[in-house]
């Protein structure tokens, strides 16, 4: 009898230990999934300010209209609580929802297709067991015809979705491959930094060569551009991803600042370094960061001048108190002189910074001037900064500032698609008439 009790006790202890081990493994998987969700910046689109995490409802502006993000909490009535892991993977990597309908590529499944099965499983564990369910349906997306026909996205996917998973390069280091996996997949850098064709698909031949986002401009981040005038190093890139600042004067704004605040700054130093190694594979010589201490003296003559341009006058009245008359920055505030943003093929980012301001989650911000300066004044300041401080020939017009203030240019895709559908309809009618007439004659 004693032996039986001893065997039962041993079996119970073993079962308890196995249960604890399984719980620890599950917790580790959930924790890993949380990190991957941060790297993928899922919260930026699926969490609306003031609402529960991942409950959706965030308005995403697109050239076709406003897309509202979905609830991706494990709610069974409003979220993805009924998704199997296979359905979750299909949504993540193929743009197909659990009900079989198509997602719009505003959700970067074109990049997430690179994710490994192991990472998809970890993300699934996190969203099913590490996120609180929220039983609230966000506002539904209602794009105008014909884009309200979600099945049309299946044709778009057939044309443009590359389902090839990430393939490590055996000739490169493990660190380089980790950076490649992050850049091409989870962090979906090409979504912003690659120009798109008229059907809004990324032009793979111009990967990471810079693109307009309607208002802000995502710069060229190919190795040639990074090694150019601004001369980025790996350490600068890693610092920039962590803080939004680099020793070459770069400061993040707009969508990149949001990505840094919510995603890149929360990655491990090793992952940020891997991204830098992938983007700068040549091993650039590191430069020591320039550290300013004490007060910065005023540079230039601050005596009122009888004849100065409107842009310079506006700059003196609105910008010089922080950035210095010569644009060299004051007391730790960013310098404009030699700033990489002044070396871009467009002045949009400078104008957008003046219009909207720069507000990081930490440190000092820059106020917005959209409410106090008109379009002509914004253009004048932008052109003064680009020309007189940045020594750039790139300028901006008042009309362009007006367009930026309104949210960017309207896409011609709506007109093109409607005209295309109308022509297709006419072609079908003509074919039917031809068939009917031929059938009638044959009688």
N, C-alpha and C positions, 0 to 999 in steps of 0.2 A: 504493500500500500504506500509506504514511504517513497519507494522508487517511482510510483506513478505520480505522486504529488510533486516530486522533484522534477520529473519530466515535464509535467504541466507548467510548473513554475518557470522552468528553463524556456519552454516554448513561448510563454507569456512575455518573458523578458526579451526574447529574440524578436517577437512581434512588435513590442514597444520600441525597441531600438531601430527596427526597420521603418516603423512609422515615423519616428523622429528624423531618421536619415532622409526619408522621402519628403518630409515637411521642409527640412533644411534645403534640399535640392530645389524644391518648388519655390521657396523664398529667394534663393539665389537666382533662379531663372526669372522671377518677377523683377528682381532688382536689376538684372541685366537688361530686361525689356524696358524698364524705366529709363535707363541710360540711353538706349537706342532710340527711344521716343524723343528724348532731348536732342540727340544728335540729328534726328530727322526733322526737328523743329515742328513737331505735330501740334504743339500748343499754340503756335503763332496763328494758325488758321482755325483750329477747332475750339479755342477758348476765347470767348468774348469777355472783355473787361467787365468785372463786376458780377460775372456769372460763374457757375461751377466749372471746374476743369473739364475740358473735352466735351462740353454739352452743346457745342456748335452755335450756329447763329451769327458767326462773324461774317461781315459783308466783304467780299473780295471783288474789287473792281476788275473788269476784263473789257477788252475791246468790243465784246458782244453784249455786255450788260453786267448786272450785278449777280454774282454767284454767292449763295449763302452756304457756309460750311455745315456739315451734318453732325449730328450727335454720335460720337463714337465711344460713349460710355457703355458699360455692359447692361444697359436697360433693355428689357425684352420688349417693351412697348414703343420706345422712342429711339433706341440706340442699336447696338450690334450684339446684344445679348444672346440672340438666337443664331449667330454665325458659328458655323463649324470652323475648324482651323483651315480647311481647304477653301471655304468661302472667304475667310479673312485674307488668305494668301492671294486669291483671285482679285479681290478688291485692291490689295496693296500693289500687286505686280502686273495686273492686266486691266485694271480699271473697270471691273465688272462687280456690281453690287450683289448682295446676297439674293435679291429677288430676280437677278439676271439682267437688270437694266444697266446701261452704261454710265460710267462716271465721266464728268468733263475733265480734260487734262489740266485744269487748274489744280487738281490734286496730282502731284508729280509722280504718278505711277510709272511714267516713262523713265524715271531715274530709279525708283524703288524696285523696278524689275531686276536690278543688279543684286538685290539682297539674297543672302544665302538662306537655305531652309532653316538652319539653326537660328539665325537672327529673326526670321519670321515667326518661328515657334516661341522665341523669347518675347517678342512684341505681343503675340497673341496671349501669352500667359499674363503679361502686365495689364493689357486692356481688359481682360476678363476677370482678373483676380486682384489687381493692384489699383484699380480705378473705381471710385464710387459711382453706382448707377444713378442716372438722373432721368426721371420719367417725364421729360418735357420735350416736345417736338419743336425744333427751331423753325424759323420762317423758311418756306420752300423756295427753291430757285425757280424762276419763271422767265426764261430767256425768250425773246421774240422769235417768231417763225423765221426760218426753219430749224433754228437751233434748239427749240423746245422739243424736237423729235430726237430723243436720246439715242435711238437706234442708229442715227446717222454717225455717231461716234465709232460704231463698229467699222464703218468704211474708213474713217480717219485712222483708226488703229491698224487696219490692214495695210494702209499706205505708209504709216510713219512709226508704228511701235516696233522697236527692235527688242525681241524677247530673249536675246542672247544674255545669259547670266554673266556675272563678273568672272573674268578669267585671269588669274594671277600671271604675271610675267616672270618666268623662271630666271631670266637674265637680270632681274632687279632684286634689290634687298627686300626683306620682310617689311621693313619700315616704309619703303617706297610703295609696296603693294597695299599696305594698310592705308596709306594716304590716298592711293588710287581708288580703293574700295569706298572710302568715305566721300571723296570728291565726286566720283561718278554715280554713287548710289545714295547713301543716307543723307548727306548734306546737300545733294542735288544742286551743285553750283551752276551747272549748265542751264538750269531753268531760267536764271536771270542773266547770266553772262554770255549766252550764245544767241546770236540773232536768229530771227524766225522768218519763214517764208510767208506768202500771202495767206496760206491756210493755217498759220499760227503754229507750224511745226518747226522744231529746231533744225537749223542748217548744220548738219554734222561736219561738213567740210570747213566750217568756221567755228569750230568748237572753242568756247571760252574767249572769243575774240571781241567781246563787248557788244552790248545791245541796249537800246532805249526801252525803258519800261513804261513809256507813255509820258512820265514826268521825270523821274530820276533816270540817270544813265549808269548802267552797270559796266564798269570799265573792262578793257582787255586784260586778262590775267594769264595770258600765255607766257611762256618763259622769255620770249623775245621782248615783250612789253615790260615784264617785271625787271629785266636786266637793263632796261633803257634809262631814260633821263632820271627817273626817280630812284633807280638803283636799289631795288628791294634785296634784302638778304633773308635767309631762312629765319633768323632770329627776329627780324622786323616783322615778317609775316606771322610768326607765332605770337609775338607781342600784340600785333594788331587784332588777331582773332580773340585774344584774351581780354583786351582792354578797349579796343576801338582806336588805339593810338599807336604810332610807330615813330622811331627816331628819325625817319626821313621826313617827318612833318605830317604824315597822313593822319586824318581823323575820319571816322566813319559817320555817315549820315543816312537818313532815309531807311529803305528796306534792309541795307547792310547793317546799320546800327541795331535794328530790331533783331536780326539774326544773331548778332554778337551778344546782345543782352540776354536773349532767350535760349540760345543754343551754343554757339562756339565758346563763349566764356565759361560754360559749365562742363565742357569736355575736359578730359585729362590732359595734362601737359604733353604726354606722349602722343596722343591723337592729334593735337594741334601741330606738334613738331612733324608728325608723319605727313600731314597735309602740306606743310611747308616744304618738306623733302620732295613730295610728288610734284608740286608746282614749280619748284626750283631744283631740278635734279642735278644741276651742274656743280653744286656745292660752292655757292658764292662766298667770297671772303666776308667775314663778319665785321661790321663796323660798330664801334662803341656808341652807345646812345648819348645824345647831347643832353646834358642835364643843366638846366638853368637855375641858378641860385640867386637870391636877393632880388632887388628891384631892377627892372629893365629901364634904362634911361630912354627918354623920348628921342626918337630919331627923326631928323628932318626939321624944317622950319615951321613952327606952329603959328607964326604971325599971319593974321588974315591977309589974303592976297586979293588984289583988285580984280584979277581976271583968272578965275579957276573954272574948270568945267563943272557942269551940273553934277556929274558923277562923283567928282572929287569932293564937292561941297556936301553932298549927301553922305559920302563915306566919312568925312570928318565929323559930321553931326550925329551919325548913327553907329559907326563901326570903330572909329579910332580909339575910343575910350578903352576898348578891350583888345583890339588887334594892333594898336600903335599906328601912328601916321604913316610909317613906312611899311606897315604890314608885318612887323617882326614879332608881334605878340607882346603882351604885358603880363608880368608876374605869374607865369605858368599857363596863361591862356594861349590857345593855339596861334601860331604864326601863319600868316597867309603867304608870305614870301617863300618861294620854293616849295609850296604845298603841291603835292601830286595832283590835286583836283584841278589845278590851273594848267595842267599839261594834257588835258583830254581833248578829243575832237569836237566836243560840244560844251557849251556853257550852262547846260541845263542844271547840273548839280549845284553850281554856285547860286543860280537863281532860285532853285528849290530850297536851299539852305536859308536864303534871305526870306523867302515867302513863309516857310513852315517852321524855321528854327531847327535846332538840334537838341534833343532831349534824351540823353542816356539815362538808364536806370540809376546810375551812380555818377558822382562827380558833377561838375558844373555844366550847365547847358547854355544854349544861345536862344534868345527870344526870337519870336517870329515877327516879321514886319508886314505881313499880308494885310493887316487891319489899319496900318498907319501910312503905308506907301502905295501909290498907284502903280499901274503896270509900267508906265514910262520911267518912273523913278527907280523901280526894281531893275529895269533894263539898264539904266544909267549907272547904278552902283555896280551891277554885274560886269558891265563892259569896262568900267574903270579898274576894277579888281583884276580882270583878265588881262587888260592891256598894260596898265601902268605898274601893277604889282607883279603880275605873272608873265609879262612880256610876251603875251600870246596874241596871235592875230584872230583868234576865234572870238566872235561877238554874238550878241543875241538881240533880237528885235522886240519891240513892244508887243507886237502880235504874238510872238512866241511865248512871251511871259503871260499874256492873256490866256493862251492855250494851256500852259502849265497850271495856271491858277484854276482853270476849269476842269483839270484832271487829265489833260492830254488830248491827243487827236482821236477823232472817231475812226474806227477801223472800216476800210472799204469792203471787208469780208462779208458784211451783211448784204450790201448791194450786189456783190459778185455772186453770192450764193443764191439770192432770189432771182437774179437774171439767169443764172445757170439752171435753176429749177424750172423757170418759165420756158427756157429754150428746150429743156428736156421734155417738158409737157407738150410743147408744140411738135417736137419730133415724134413723140408717141402717137399724137393725134394724126399726124401725116402718115405714119406707118399703118395705122388702123384704117385710114381712108383708102390708102393704096391697096391694102389687103381686101377691104370690102369691095372696091371697084373691080379688082382682078377676079374676085370670086363671082361677082355679078356678070362680068363679061363671059366668064367660062361657062355660064349657064346657057 
